[in-house]
Amino acid sequence: MPVFPSDPYGFLTQWFNNLLLHQGLPETTVRLISFAVGSLILVLGSLLFCLLLIWAERKIGGRVQDRLGPNRVGPYGIVQAVADMMKIFTKEFVTPAGVDKVVYNLAPVLSVAAVIMIWAVIPFTITFFGTDLNVGVLYIVAVGGLAEMGIVMAGWGSNNKFALLGAFRAVAQLISYEVPMVVALLLPVMLSGSMKLSEIVRSQDVWYIITAPVAAAIFFITSLAENGRAPFDLMEAESEIVAGFNVEYSGLKFGFFFVGDFLHAFTIALLFSVLFLGGWRGPAADQIPILGFFYLGIKTAIVYFFGLLVRFSLPRFRIDQMMNLNWKMLTPLSLGILIATALVDKGSANLLSSMAPTARLIVRSIILVLANVLVVWSFSDIFDVALGKRPRPVVALEPRPVARPEQPPTPTEGGTP
Amino acid sequence: MLNDWLYIGIFMVLSLFLPAAALVIAGILGPKKPSPIKNSTYECGIETVGDTWVQFKAQYYVYALVFLIFDVETIFLYPWALAYNQMTFFMIMEAVIFILILLGGLIYAIRKGVLEWQ
């Protein structure tokens, strides 16, 4: 039985369910209502939380770039985002002639919804989660693909060549970076033996950023690319294709692309801390669930801050650099790390089974870290060649003999005696 | 199990409905003064020429093909990763060979110059 101060969410859920049951409602109806209320809280909460995110991002961005950021509306400019939202609500929708109405209007909705849908499976504490889906990781991958759909629909439906160019770039970038991301997500699944996010959190006696650091790095980089912001913002490169896929949008429709963008940046930080930083785990989080919420918040804030630092300090990649980074570095590296972890972990299982539990954990993490280092070290040579820093080693120096001479001898007049 | 998907269904409907509702409200609140100039396609002040949906680079198609191969591959690997803890070393080797074959395909594509952006 959850008690209020240590587990407010569990307590309120139970109180609400009991309240409905005592009204004499059938159990199915009660479940439907409580699901609807629970998801409404999460969806509305994430949308409203976005206001705070916009302020945080502008403030941190300002500080990184030696500016002040918003500082007029409210203390530290904290109400700036609210004022902006009120303004954007009263703006006109300029719908250009010749757009595909359905696709054009659905695109901003989809790009927000795709991000919010991820929140349905994130375990915030032991008791505070939307639902504990048994294919949680797969669900995240599938729903993440919807955000790409939103961008492509925006570019295709806008009846504008710049928007279409942006959409093409977005397709190329987002689908490319999805490959190493999905492979990197395999490692937590493999190490925990479950696709349930709560199960993944629970199995992290040692954080997966220690046992699978390369996968964590790959996941971080690729999710930045999936987010489509600063170093990877080729799809909305202002200086090249005016604004890319969202050039024909105005008012709140334009705003929704940015709501989705800001929320996505936070969501990937959340996912990173759930998958690699132990989620809500921490001292006494098992007994007092509300503590887990704060642990997760702190971890997420740190990852989010790093994402912002990357965004505000790195210049944009060229498209060929971006493609090289993905196909020639991250994809082979992610597959290599998958093979190495699978082999090393299974190979050392016999050796570890005779040890005490604590010693086993420590030795196992050390072995896995060493395997990671070894893989990166052995790949560094390949990267140099792939990125053109060193010429590819020439295998055959000597010209090979050819079966047919290049110039056949001209037949002499009259023939030889 | 079914309850989970019921929740996901409700959640999806809500997360689509709330932004859509916000758009409708904003549409009612905002002014509506369309004019032919305002509604023309934005192209840096120049009149647009020809159809928008022009031919595009064939290279995007190649990337999509390579993506498709690797995405299907990783989906195959998810069940394997789930069952990893119950597997023997021999079973792991089979999956490793499967990954190595696909890595070979990737190396072939790189050496062939297909993944070179032009």
Chai-1 contact restraints between the chains, C-beta under 6 A:
chainA,res_idxA,chainB,res_idxB,connection_type,confidence,min_distance_angstrom,max_distance_angstrom,comment,restraint_id
A,F35,B,Y7,contact,1.0,0.0,6.0,A-B,restraint_1
A,F35,B,I10,contact,1.0,0.0,6.0,A-B,restraint_2
A,A36,B,I10,contact,1.0,0.0,6.0,A-B,restraint_3
A,S39,B,I10,contact,1.0,0.0,6.0,A-B,restraint_4
A,S39,B,F11,contact,1.0,0.0,6.0,A-B,restraint_5
A,S39,B,L14,contact,1.0,0.0,6.0,A-B,restraint_6
A,L40,B,L14,contact,1.0,0.0,6.0,A-B,restraint_7
A,V43,B,L14,contact,1.0,0.0,6.0,A-B,restraint_8
A,V43,B,S15,contact,1.0,0.0,6.0,A-B,restraint_9
A,V43,B,L18,contact,1.0,0.0,6.0,A-B,restraint_10
A,F89,B,A26,contact,1.0,0.0,6.0,A-B,restraint_11
A,F89,B,L29,contact,1.0,0.0,6.0,A-B,restraint_12
A,T90,B,L29,contact,1.0,0.0,6.0,A-B,restraint_13
A,T90,B,G30,contact,1.0,0.0,6.0,A-B,restraint_14
A,K91,B,G30,contact,1.0,0.0,6.0,A-B,restraint_15
A,E92,B,G30,contact,1.0,0.0,6.0,A-B,restraint_16
A,E92,B,P31,contact,1.0,0.0,6.0,A-B,restraint_17
A,F93,B,G27,contact,1.0,0.0,6.0,A-B,restraint_18
A,V94,B,K38,contact,1.0,0.0,6.0,A-B,restraint_19
A,P96,B,N39,contact,1.0,0.0,6.0,A-B,restraint_20
A,P96,B,T41,contact,1.0,0.0,6.0,A-B,restraint_21
A,A97,B,N39,contact,1.0,0.0,6.0,A-B,restraint_22
A,V109,B,P19,contact,1.0,0.0,6.0,A-B,restraint_23
A,V109,B,A20,contact,1.0,0.0,6.0,A-B,restraint_24
A,V112,B,P19,contact,1.0,0.0,6.0,A-B,restraint_25
A,A113,B,S15,contact,1.0,0.0,6.0,A-B,restraint_26
A,A113,B,L16,contact,1.0,0.0,6.0,A-B,restraint_27
A,I116,B,S15,contact,1.0,0.0,6.0,A-B,restraint_28
A,M117,B,M12,contact,1.0,0.0,6.0,A-B,restraint_29
A,M117,B,S15,contact,1.0,0.0,6.0,A-B,restraint_30
A,A120,B,I8,contact,1.0,0.0,6.0,A-B,restraint_31
A,A120,B,F11,contact,1.0,0.0,6.0,A-B,restraint_32
A,T131,B,D4,contact,1.0,0.0,6.0,A-B,restraint_33
A,T131,B,Y7,contact,1.0,0.0,6.0,A-B,restraint_34
A,L133,B,D4,contact,1.0,0.0,6.0,A-B,restraint_35
A,N159,B,T52,contact,1.0,0.0,6.0,A-B,restraint_36
A,N160,B,T41,contact,1.0,0.0,6.0,A-B,restraint_37
A,K161,B,T52,contact,1.0,0.0,6.0,A-B,restraint_38
A,F168,B,F56,contact,1.0,0.0,6.0,A-B,restraint_39
A,F168,B,Y60,contact,1.0,0.0,6.0,A-B,restraint_40
A,A172,B,Y60,contact,1.0,0.0,6.0,A-B,restraint_41
A,A172,B,Y63,contact,1.0,0.0,6.0,A-B,restraint_42
A,I175,B,F67,contact,1.0,0.0,6.0,A-B,restraint_43
A,V179,B,F70,contact,1.0,0.0,6.0,A-B,restraint_44
A,V182,B,T74,contact,1.0,0.0,6.0,A-B,restraint_45
A,V183,B,T74,contact,1.0,0.0,6.0,A-B,restraint_46
A,L186,B,L77,contact,1.0,0.0,6.0,A-B,restraint_47
A,L186,B,A81,contact,1.0,0.0,6.0,A-B,restraint_48
A,V189,B,A81,contact,1.0,0.0,6.0,A-B,restraint_49
A,M190,B,A81,contact,1.0,0.0,6.0,A-B,restraint_50
A,M190,B,Y84,contact,1.0,0.0,6.0,A-B,restraint_51
A,G193,B,N85,contact,1.0,0.0,6.0,A-B,restraint_52
A,V247,B,Y42,contact,1.0,0.0,6.0,A-B,restraint_53
A,L252,B,L23,contact,1.0,0.0,6.0,A-B,restraint_54
A,L252,B,A26,contact,1.0,0.0,6.0,A-B,restraint_55
A,I319,B,W117,contact,1.0,0.0,6.0,A-B,restraint_56
A,D320,B,W117,contact,1.0,0.0,6.0,A-B,restraint_57
A,M323,B,W117,contact,1.0,0.0,6.0,A-B,restraint_58
A,W327,B,L115,contact,1.0,0.0,6.0,A-B,restraint_59
A,L335,B,I99,contact,1.0,0.0,6.0,A-B,restraint_60
A,L335,B,L103,contact,1.0,0.0,6.0,A-B,restraint_61
A,I339,B,V96,contact,1.0,0.0,6.0,A-B,restraint_62
A,I339,B,I99,contact,1.0,0.0,6.0,A-B,restraint_63
A,A342,B,I92,contact,1.0,0.0,6.0,A-B,restraint_64
A,K346,B,F89,contact,1.0,0.0,6.0,A-B,restraint_65
A,K346,B,I92,contact,1.0,0.0,6.0,A-B,restraint_66
